[in-house]
Amino acid sequence: MSTVLITGANRGIGLEFVRQYASDGAKVIAFAREPDRANELKELARKHSKIEVHKLDVSDFKTCAALGKTLAGEPIDILVNNAGYYGPKRQSADDMDFDGWACTFAVNTMGPLALAQALHENLKLGREKKLVTITSGMASTATTEGGYLAYRATKAAVNNVMRNLSVDWRKDGIIAVVVSPGWVRTDMGGQGAPLSPEQSVSGMRQVIAGLTPADSGKFLTWQGHERPW
Ligand SMILES: NC(=O)c1ccc[n+]([C@@H]2O[C@H](COP(=O)([O-])OP(=O)(O)OC[C@H]3O[C@@H](n4cnc5c(N)ncnc54)[C@H](OP(=O)(O)O)[C@@H]3O)[C@@H](O)[C@H]2O)c1
């Protein structure tokens, strides 16, 4: 049985990851900022005894670091850094909310590294050793269309962080990738998005299942294609 840890698990893509991995019989460690209000997640946990729900704000780096102790000795096969924030309303080239951008950076870029560091030993104990960070096609510098500077920059930065980490942790057999989920119908993606969470997550799960050490450091789409950086 695999153990999968997922952040931002109370809604959207994160909740769907929990649903699908739990249905497949995995043990799921699900993190939400406000577990008491995570009604759909709690309902899932009532149906699947192998779902554990815990509280975590990924921008609280001290709490992230403490997780290494709380989960000491627990093998983690797949860590999905899913929690994400679209950023402040004002994030254009002409008008930027810099404080909001800093918060976005904490959630989208620093949180995923804080968690990866805290759970490095757990990943080493896991059979699969997969560190998956949900990025965005909007992170691509090569294909940018302008606008949404804060969101794009924080996702481009986490791509860079994970690419470098993949080199540093190759010695441990850890496979680190960034995966873009496509444009998905969630609170963030909006109702006009072409993909359902079910489609995106089942695609990403297939990609994750097929990862080998040769894939570490790649920027992949939900269908497993490589994206230009
Ligand atoms: N939907 C799309 O089209 C799309 C496209 C490209 C990339 N993505 C990426 O996919 C991931 C999931 O997005 P989504 O569409 O499911 O978005 P969503 O519906 O807005 O959900 C975002 C999730 O992240 C959590 N979160 C935000 N800030 C957090 C923090 N500081 N600590 C812990 N959790 C936090 C939210 O928790 P709360 O409920 O507590 O706020 C929520 O669970 C994100 O990384 C996003 O950037 C989405």
The ligand as an SDF file (V2000), in Angstrom:
LIG
                    3D

 48 52  0  0  0  0  0  0  0  0999 V2000
   -7.4440   25.1610  -11.6460 N   0  0  0  0  0  0  0  0  0  0  0  0
   -6.5920   25.4170  -12.6140 C   0  0  0  0  0  0  0  0  0  0  0  0
   -6.9840   25.6420  -13.7820 O   0  0  0  0  0  0  0  0  0  0  0  0
   -5.1120   25.3860  -12.3340 C   0  0  0  0  0  0  0  0  0  0  0  0
   -4.2620   25.6230  -13.4320 C   0  0  0  0  0  0  0  0  0  0  0  0
   -2.8900   25.5840  -13.2180 C   0  0  0  0  0  0  0  0  0  0  0  0
   -2.3890   25.3090  -11.9590 C   0  0  0  0  0  0  0  0  0  0  0  0
   -3.2420   25.0960  -10.9080 N   0  0  0  0  0  0  0  0  0  0  0  0
   -2.6260   24.7770   -9.6080 C   0  0  0  0  0  0  0  0  0  0  0  0
   -3.2330   23.6140   -9.0750 O   0  0  0  0  0  0  0  0  0  0  0  0
   -3.1790   23.6580   -7.6320 C   0  0  0  0  0  0  0  0  0  0  0  0
   -4.5820   23.4360   -7.0690 C   0  0  0  0  0  0  0  0  0  0  0  0
   -5.4070   24.4690   -7.5930 O   0  0  0  0  0  0  0  0  0  0  0  0
   -7.0050   24.4400   -7.5710 P   0  0  0  0  0  0  0  0  0  0  0  0
   -7.4400   24.7710   -8.9380 O   0  0  0  0  0  0  0  0  0  0  0  0
   -7.4920   23.2450   -6.8890 O   0  0  0  0  0  0  0  0  0  0  0  0
   -7.2520   25.7490   -6.6810 O   0  0  0  0  0  0  0  0  0  0  0  0
   -8.3380   26.1040   -5.5800 P   0  0  0  0  0  0  0  0  0  0  0  0
   -9.6160   25.4510   -5.8970 O   0  0  0  0  0  0  0  0  0  0  0  0
   -8.2710   27.5770   -5.4450 O   0  0  0  0  0  0  0  0  0  0  0  0
   -7.7220   25.4090   -4.2630 O   0  0  0  0  0  0  0  0  0  0  0  0
   -6.5250   25.8910   -3.7400 C   0  0  0  0  0  0  0  0  0  0  0  0
   -6.1480   25.0110   -2.5640 C   0  0  0  0  0  0  0  0  0  0  0  0
   -4.9160   25.5020   -2.0080 O   0  0  0  0  0  0  0  0  0  0  0  0
   -5.1140   25.7350   -0.6270 C   0  0  0  0  0  0  0  0  0  0  0  0
   -4.2640   26.7910   -0.0910 N   0  0  0  0  0  0  0  0  0  0  0  0
   -4.1480   28.0690   -0.4990 C   0  0  0  0  0  0  0  0  0  0  0  0
   -3.2740   28.7270    0.3010 N   0  0  0  0  0  0  0  0  0  0  0  0
   -2.8430   27.8250    1.2180 C   0  0  0  0  0  0  0  0  0  0  0  0
   -1.9390   27.8740    2.3130 C   0  0  0  0  0  0  0  0  0  0  0  0
   -1.2990   29.0070    2.6530 N   0  0  0  0  0  0  0  0  0  0  0  0
   -1.7180   26.7400    3.0280 N   0  0  0  0  0  0  0  0  0  0  0  0
   -2.3610   25.5990    2.7170 C   0  0  0  0  0  0  0  0  0  0  0  0
   -3.2540   25.4910    1.7310 N   0  0  0  0  0  0  0  0  0  0  0  0
   -3.4680   26.5930    0.9850 C   0  0  0  0  0  0  0  0  0  0  0  0
   -6.5830   26.1210   -0.5140 C   0  0  0  0  0  0  0  0  0  0  0  0
   -7.0010   26.0140    0.8410 O   0  0  0  0  0  0  0  0  0  0  0  0
   -8.1410   27.0160    1.4550 P   0  0  0  0  0  0  0  0  0  0  0  0
   -9.4660   26.4150    1.0880 O   0  0  0  0  0  0  0  0  0  0  0  0
   -7.8500   27.0070    2.9240 O   0  0  0  0  0  0  0  0  0  0  0  0
   -7.9460   28.3490    0.8200 O   0  0  0  0  0  0  0  0  0  0  0  0
   -7.1960   25.0710   -1.4310 C   0  0  0  0  0  0  0  0  0  0  0  0
   -7.2610   23.8330   -0.8000 O   0  0  0  0  0  0  0  0  0  0  0  0
   -2.5890   25.0210   -7.2700 C   0  0  0  0  0  0  0  0  0  0  0  0
   -1.2220   24.8780   -7.0040 O   0  0  0  0  0  0  0  0  0  0  0  0
   -2.8020   25.8380   -8.5390 C   0  0  0  0  0  0  0  0  0  0  0  0
   -1.8830   26.8920   -8.6590 O   0  0  0  0  0  0  0  0  0  0  0  0
   -4.5870   25.1240  -11.0700 C   0  0  0  0  0  0  0  0  0  0  0  0
  1  2  1  0
  2  3  2  0
  2  4  1  0
  4  5  1  0
  4 48  2  0
  5  6  2  0
  6  7  1  0
  7  8  2  0
  8  9  1  0
  8 48  1  0
  9 10  1  0
  9 46  1  0
 10 11  1  0
 11 12  1  0
 11 44  1  0
 12 13  1  0
 13 14  1  0
 14 15  2  0
 14 16  1  0
 14 17  1  0
 17 18  1  0
 18 19  2  0
 18 20  1  0
 18 21  1  0
 21 22  1  0
 22 23  1  0
 23 24  1  0
 23 42  1  0
 24 25  1  0
 25 26  1  0
 25 36  1  0
 26 27  1  0
 26 35  1  0
 27 28  2  0
 28 29  1  0
 29 30  1  0
 29 35  2  0
 30 31  1  0
 30 32  2  0
 32 33  1  0
 33 34  2  0
 34 35  1  0
 36 37  1  0
 36 42  1  0
 37 38  1  0
 38 39  2  0
 38 40  1  0
 38 41  1  0
 42 43  1  0
 44 45  1  0
 44 46  1  0
 46 47  1  0
M  CHG  2   8   1  16  -1
M  END
$$$$
